[in-house]
Amino acid sequence: MKILRKASITLMVLVSILLFLPSSSHALIDFGVYGGYYFSGDMEWGDVQYDYAELTGPSDLAGWEYGVRGHFTSGIPLLFSTGLGFFLQKAPLEYEIGGSSFDAKKTTYGFDCFAQLEIPIPIHPYVCAGLAINEKVEVKLEVEVNGEETTVSKDYDKYFRSHYYGFGVAFTFFPRIYIFGEYLYTRSKQKKRIVLKGNAIHMGAKISI
């Protein structure tokens, strides 16, 4: 997985270089919102010790997620555009242990970049990658203490240990307004050997100015 992280960072560096290329492209900034579903995910616990419970192995992880992103953009007209910017994402997820479901909330913010074809048709494929500055995960677990069920809450956060990459297609809805669909693979490593990884499908809209 270190290779994937290096690939994400490399893509960001390349995009940042492209941003300084001479360009007569009309768009300088774009801003978008999106929502989607985080599916086929795992939360790998390693050997996590709670006061009253020990968690091992993976747990199924899934749920909705939504966010915003914006970029400074450049490129070559009628050929391609690139962007480097910022994203903020929230995900109210659920994970399963022993057939029971529990809450896991994930909040992530960091850097995002993309490279998109701008050929003169209304369909524009692109690739994208992101590197989190910080990701905070809040998990809840119900354990039995002295014969009674008790909810244990734990918060984990880590800097520069989460990344994603993926691809999508943007459709010109109106001049400088796009709707898009995308697939992302995300992986993050938290404290105490907790690893989250999963797939997500997003739908959204963005405007370029």
Phi, psi and omega per residue, in radians:
M1 nan -0.324 3.078
K2 -1.083 -0.562 3.113
I3 -1.095 -0.714 3.140
L4 -1.139 -0.704 3.119
R5 -1.116 -0.757 3.119
K6 -1.114 -0.639 3.123
A7 -1.129 -0.703 3.114
S8 -1.102 -0.774 -3.136
I9 -1.147 -0.703 3.124
T10 -1.078 -0.743 3.120
L11 -1.081 -0.706 3.114
M12 -1.095 -0.728 3.135
V13 -1.107 -0.767 3.135
L14 -1.089 -0.741 3.125
V15 -1.125 -0.727 3.139
S16 -1.096 -0.598 3.070
I17 -1.176 -0.756 -3.138
L18 -1.089 -0.512 -3.132
L19 -1.095 -0.388 -3.118
F20 -1.672 0.047 3.068
L21 -1.231 2.559 3.061
P22 -1.039 2.408 -3.101
S23 -2.701 2.524 3.024
S24 -1.897 0.296 3.120
S25 -1.061 2.448 -3.050
H26 -1.315 -0.472 -3.040
A27 -1.526 2.255 3.096
L28 -1.948 -0.505 -3.102
I29 -2.416 2.457 2.943
D30 -2.266 2.724 -3.116
F31 -2.507 2.344 -3.099
G32 -2.481 2.794 3.031
V33 -2.219 2.664 -3.112
Y34 -2.703 2.837 3.035
G35 -2.593 2.788 -3.117
G36 -3.118 -2.897 -3.057
Y37 -2.208 2.282 3.104
Y38 -1.631 1.959 -3.012
F39 -2.211 2.939 3.081
S40 0.855 0.791 -3.101
G41 -1.816 2.780 3.088
D42 -2.254 2.533 2.919
M43 -2.065 1.847 -3.131
E44 -1.578 2.112 -3.025
W45 -1.528 -0.341 -2.961
G46 1.166 -2.295 3.033
D47 -2.120 1.412 -3.081
V48 -1.585 2.206 3.130
Q49 -1.777 2.116 2.926
Y50 -1.743 3.039 3.139
D51 -1.058 -0.587 -3.060
Y52 -2.241 0.204 -3.083
A53 -2.695 2.620 3.043
E54 -2.109 2.228 -3.099
L55 -1.956 2.260 3.096
T56 -2.372 2.713 3.066
G57 1.359 3.106 -3.099
P58 -1.480 2.672 3.005
S59 -2.136 2.452 3.071
D60 -1.096 2.430 -3.074
L61 -2.368 2.233 -3.128
A62 -2.782 2.842 3.095
G63 2.693 -3.137 -3.127
W64 -1.432 2.754 2.998
E65 -2.614 2.709 -3.099
Y66 -2.674 2.794 -3.111
G67 -3.037 -3.094 3.087
V68 -2.318 2.700 3.068
R69 -2.670 2.674 3.095
G70 -2.571 2.689 -3.080
H71 -2.461 2.651 2.776
F72 -1.541 2.282 -2.997
T73 -2.142 2.769 3.065
S74 -2.718 -2.963 3.110
G75 2.531 -2.916 3.117
I76 -2.017 2.115 -3.098
P77 -0.950 2.455 3.109
L78 1.093 0.304 3.106
L79 -2.316 -1.167 3.119
F80 -2.736 2.823 3.026
S81 -2.336 2.705 3.094
T82 -2.306 2.757 3.128
G83 -2.613 2.536 3.063
L84 -2.318 2.223 -3.068
G85 -2.840 -2.493 -2.926
F86 -2.356 2.593 3.066
F87 -2.389 2.689 3.015
L88 -2.361 2.243 -3.065
Q89 -2.415 2.450 3.053
K90 -2.163 2.547 -3.105
A91 -2.521 1.835 2.996
P92 -1.426 1.726 -3.007
L93 -1.840 2.986 3.002
E94 -2.323 2.535 3.026
Y95 -2.235 2.807 -3.054
E96 -2.090 2.391 3.012
I97 -2.393 2.121 3.109
G98 1.038 0.583 3.133
G99 1.440 -0.021 3.109
S100 -1.859 2.528 -3.118
S101 -1.777 2.484 3.129
F102 -2.375 2.773 -3.088
D103 -1.450 2.544 3.020
A104 -2.563 1.944 -3.139
K105 -1.773 2.363 -3.091
K106 -2.181 2.213 3.075
T107 -2.163 2.197 -3.029
T108 -2.360 2.430 2.980
Y109 -2.488 2.627 -3.112
G110 3.020 -2.669 -3.066
F111 -1.705 2.505 3.117
D112 -2.342 2.532 3.068
C113 -2.495 2.791 3.124
F114 -2.638 2.816 2.979
A115 -2.378 2.186 -2.980
Q116 -2.296 2.395 3.052
L117 -1.289 2.382 -3.120
E118 -2.094 0.572 3.104
I119 -1.081 2.653 -2.963
P120 -1.300 1.005 2.953
I121 -2.337 2.809 -3.045
P122 -1.328 0.001 -3.140
I123 -1.929 2.210 -3.034
H124 -2.271 1.745 3.082
P125 -1.255 2.662 3.139
Y126 -2.641 2.830 2.978
V127 -2.104 2.673 -3.091
C128 -2.597 2.837 3.108
A129 -2.693 2.723 3.125
G130 -2.546 2.625 3.083
L131 -2.280 2.127 -3.088
A132 -1.332 2.351 2.919
I133 -1.256 -0.773 3.122
N134 -2.576 2.501 3.004
E135 -2.304 2.206 3.117
K136 -1.966 2.272 3.138
V137 -2.116 2.201 3.081
E138 -1.950 2.114 -3.134
V139 -2.095 2.589 3.081
K140 -2.187 2.413 -3.122
L141 -2.402 2.316 3.083
E142 -1.664 2.137 3.139
V143 -2.190 2.810 -3.128
E144 -1.698 2.156 3.140
V145 -2.203 2.042 -3.132
N146 0.931 0.720 3.090
G147 1.420 0.041 3.141
E148 -2.113 2.523 3.108
E149 -1.333 2.259 -3.141
T150 -2.257 2.414 3.110
T151 -1.588 2.162 3.103
V152 -1.857 2.201 3.124
S153 -1.944 2.386 3.115
K154 -2.353 2.463 3.075
D155 -2.012 2.382 3.079
Y156 -2.273 2.404 3.016
D157 -2.541 2.593 -3.063
K158 -2.580 2.551 3.136
Y159 -1.768 2.348 3.050
F160 0.962 0.717 3.092
R161 -2.180 0.182 3.130
S162 -2.236 2.428 3.108
H163 -2.596 2.851 3.052
Y164 -2.545 2.830 3.023
Y165 -2.684 2.750 -3.115
G166 -3.136 -2.863 -3.117
F167 -2.605 2.832 -3.138
G168 -2.870 -3.069 3.115
V169 -2.376 2.257 3.072
A170 -1.862 2.420 3.138
F171 -1.999 2.316 3.090
T172 -1.249 1.952 3.138
F173 -1.575 -0.636 3.134
F174 -2.770 2.709 3.141
P175 -0.847 2.131 3.139
R176 1.250 0.122 3.052
I177 -2.092 2.244 -3.077
Y178 -2.207 2.594 2.845
I179 -1.955 2.601 -3.049
F180 -2.528 2.723 3.002
G181 -2.281 2.511 -3.059
E182 -2.642 2.789 3.011
Y183 -2.051 2.379 3.089
L184 -2.291 2.481 2.942
Y185 -1.903 2.256 -3.077
T186 -2.140 2.468 3.049
R187 -2.490 2.368 3.087
S188 -2.507 2.599 3.126
K189 -2.110 2.025 -3.117
Q190 -1.701 -3.058 3.102
K191 -1.190 2.864 3.080
K192 0.999 0.631 3.029
R193 1.093 0.455 3.064
I194 -1.526 2.177 3.138
V195 -2.140 2.231 3.055
L196 -1.937 2.333 3.070
K197 -2.624 2.554 -3.113
G198 -3.091 3.139 -3.104
N199 -2.059 2.629 -3.127
A200 -2.508 2.543 3.001
I201 -2.025 2.267 -3.130
H202 -2.121 2.636 2.919
M203 -2.230 2.489 -3.115
G204 -2.870 -3.040 3.122
A205 -2.477 2.593 3.097
K206 -2.521 2.756 3.100
I207 -2.182 2.433 3.110
S208 -1.968 2.305 -3.110
I209 -2.287 nan nan
